[in-house]
Amino acid sequence: MSSVIDLYERLSTAEDEKARARVVAEAFEALESRYPHLSETATRTDLSETELRLIKEIEQVRAETEKVRADLKVEIEKVRAETEKVRADLKVEIEQVRSDLKAEIEKVRADLKVEIEQVRSDLKLEIEKVGGSVRVEIARSHAAWLKWSFLFWLTQFSAVLLLLWRVWPQG
């Protein structure tokens, strides 16, 4: 407080306006040297203006955020719709592939049945052919066996007769 009273006394004792101005200038200089950042100190007006600017910027950011949210919602809905469309298309394609596969499988089954029946009939014919030739061979073999058996019996009978003729007295 002494500095303010000192300032008052100096101002009141100053001889003219020029001296008073000098005292005021010195007081300002002392104030500035004591508080060097005084020019940078914010006033209530500055704070109010800054607060208003910040509020305005916050509102702008909120508005932009809401707009972005709305745009994102629209995009999400578009993506969902596209996803559902793709899903439906895939279901249709899967069903088409299934029906095509079923038709192809049935065709292959029918072709296989025809081929199996053809192979069976060919095998039956081949078996009958082989069976016939085996029967013929068995019959030939049987006939040859009977012929050799008859020759063997005839030879045995002749040998026994010859032996009996030699052993039996003739008399």
C-alpha positions as CSV (number, residue, x, y, z in Angstrom):
1,M,0.0,0.0,0.0
2,S,2.9,2.3,0.5
3,S,3.6,2.4,-3.2
4,V,0.1,3.7,-3.9
5,I,0.3,6.4,-1.3
6,D,3.8,7.3,-2.5
7,L,2.3,7.6,-6.1
8,Y,-0.5,9.9,-4.8
9,E,1.9,12.2,-2.9
10,R,4.2,12.4,-6.0
11,L,1.2,13.2,-8.2
12,S,-0.2,15.8,-5.8
13,T,3.2,17.5,-5.4
14,A,4.0,17.6,-9.1
15,E,4.6,21.1,-10.3
16,D,3.0,20.8,-13.7
17,E,1.2,18.5,-16.1
18,K,4.5,17.3,-17.6
19,A,5.8,16.2,-14.2
20,R,2.5,14.4,-13.4
21,A,2.7,12.5,-16.7
22,R,6.3,11.6,-15.9
23,V,5.2,10.2,-12.5
24,V,2.4,8.2,-14.1
25,A,4.8,6.8,-16.7
26,E,7.2,5.8,-14.0
27,A,4.4,4.1,-12.1
28,F,3.5,2.1,-15.3
29,E,7.1,1.2,-15.8
30,A,7.4,-0.1,-12.3
31,L,4.2,-2.0,-12.7
32,E,5.4,-3.6,-15.9
33,S,8.8,-4.5,-14.4
34,R,7.0,-6.0,-11.3
35,Y,4.6,-7.9,-13.5
36,P,6.3,-8.6,-16.8
37,H,3.6,-10.8,-18.2
38,L,0.8,-8.3,-17.4
39,S,0.2,-7.6,-21.0
40,E,-0.4,-11.3,-21.6
41,T,-2.8,-11.7,-18.8
42,A,-6.3,-12.5,-19.9
43,T,-9.1,-10.3,-19.0
44,R,-12.7,-11.3,-18.3
45,T,-13.6,-10.1,-21.8
46,D,-10.9,-12.2,-23.3
47,L,-12.1,-15.2,-21.3
48,S,-15.7,-14.6,-22.3
49,E,-14.7,-14.3,-25.9
50,T,-12.6,-17.4,-25.7
51,E,-15.4,-19.3,-23.9
52,L,-17.9,-18.2,-26.6
53,R,-15.5,-19.3,-29.4
54,L,-15.0,-22.7,-27.7
55,I,-18.7,-23.2,-27.3
56,K,-19.2,-22.4,-30.9
57,E,-16.5,-24.8,-31.9
58,I,-17.9,-27.5,-29.7
59,E,-21.3,-27.0,-31.3
60,Q,-19.7,-27.2,-34.7
61,V,-17.9,-30.4,-33.8
62,R,-21.1,-31.8,-32.4
63,A,-23.0,-30.9,-35.6
64,E,-20.3,-32.5,-37.7
65,T,-20.2,-35.6,-35.5
66,E,-24.0,-35.9,-35.8
67,K,-23.7,-35.5,-39.6
68,V,-20.9,-38.1,-39.7
69,R,-23.1,-40.4,-37.5
70,A,-26.0,-40.0,-39.8
71,D,-23.8,-40.7,-42.9
72,L,-22.3,-43.7,-41.2
73,K,-25.8,-45.0,-40.4
74,V,-26.8,-44.6,-44.0
75,E,-23.6,-46.4,-45.1
76,I,-24.1,-49.2,-42.6
77,E,-27.7,-49.7,-43.9
78,K,-26.4,-49.7,-47.5
79,V,-23.8,-52.3,-46.6
80,R,-26.4,-54.4,-44.7
81,A,-28.7,-54.2,-47.7
82,E,-25.9,-55.2,-50.0
83,T,-25.0,-58.1,-47.7
84,E,-28.5,-59.3,-47.6
85,K,-28.7,-59.1,-51.4
86,V,-25.4,-61.0,-51.7
87,R,-26.7,-63.6,-49.2
88,A,-29.9,-64.1,-51.1
89,D,-28.0,-64.4,-54.4
90,L,-25.7,-66.9,-52.8
91,K,-28.7,-68.9,-51.6
92,V,-30.1,-69.0,-55.1
93,E,-26.8,-70.0,-56.6
94,I,-26.3,-72.7,-54.0
95,E,-29.7,-74.1,-54.7
96,Q,-29.0,-74.0,-58.4
97,V,-25.7,-75.8,-57.9
98,R,-27.5,-78.4,-55.7
99,S,-30.1,-79.1,-58.3
100,D,-27.5,-79.3,-61.0
101,L,-25.5,-81.7,-58.9
102,K,-28.5,-83.8,-58.2
103,A,-29.4,-83.9,-61.9
104,E,-25.8,-84.8,-62.7
105,I,-25.6,-87.5,-60.0
106,E,-28.9,-89.0,-61.3
107,K,-27.5,-89.0,-64.8
108,V,-24.3,-90.7,-63.7
109,R,-26.3,-93.2,-61.7
110,A,-28.4,-94.0,-64.8
111,D,-25.3,-94.3,-67.0
112,L,-23.7,-96.5,-64.4
113,K,-26.8,-98.7,-64.2
114,V,-26.8,-99.1,-67.9
115,E,-23.0,-99.9,-68.0
116,I,-23.4,-102.4,-65.1
117,E,-26.2,-104.2,-66.9
118,Q,-24.1,-104.2,-70.1
119,V,-21.2,-105.7,-68.1
120,R,-23.4,-108.2,-66.4
121,S,-24.9,-109.4,-69.7
122,D,-21.4,-109.5,-71.3
123,L,-20.1,-111.5,-68.3
124,K,-23.1,-113.9,-68.5
125,L,-22.3,-114.5,-72.2
126,E,-18.7,-114.9,-71.5
127,I,-19.4,-117.3,-68.5
128,E,-21.8,-119.3,-70.7
129,K,-19.2,-119.4,-73.5
130,V,-16.5,-120.5,-71.1
131,G,-18.9,-122.9,-69.4
132,G,-19.7,-124.5,-72.7
133,S,-16.1,-124.9,-73.7
134,V,-15.3,-126.3,-70.2
135,R,-18.1,-128.8,-70.6
136,V,-16.7,-129.8,-74.0
137,E,-13.3,-130.2,-72.6
138,I,-14.6,-132.2,-69.6
139,A,-16.5,-134.4,-72.0
140,R,-13.5,-134.9,-74.2
141,S,-11.4,-135.6,-71.1
142,H,-14.0,-138.0,-69.8
143,A,-14.2,-139.8,-73.2
144,A,-10.4,-140.0,-73.3
145,W,-10.3,-141.3,-69.7
146,L,-12.9,-143.9,-70.5
147,K,-11.0,-145.0,-73.6
148,W,-7.8,-145.4,-71.7
149,S,-9.6,-147.1,-68.8
150,F,-11.2,-149.6,-71.2
151,L,-7.8,-150.3,-72.8
152,F,-6.3,-150.7,-69.3
153,W,-9.1,-153.2,-68.3
154,L,-8.8,-155.0,-71.6
155,T,-5.0,-155.3,-71.1
156,Q,-5.5,-156.5,-67.5
157,F,-8.1,-159.0,-68.7
158,S,-5.8,-160.3,-71.4
159,A,-2.9,-160.5,-69.0
160,V,-5.0,-162.5,-66.5
161,L,-6.3,-164.8,-69.2
162,L,-2.7,-165.3,-70.4
163,L,-1.6,-166.0,-66.9
164,L,-4.5,-168.5,-66.4
165,W,-3.7,-170.2,-69.7
166,R,-0.1,-170.6,-68.7
167,V,-0.8,-171.6,-65.2
168,W,-3.6,-174.0,-65.9
169,P,-2.7,-177.4,-67.3
170,Q,-3.9,-178.1,-70.7
171,G,-5.0,-181.3,-70.7
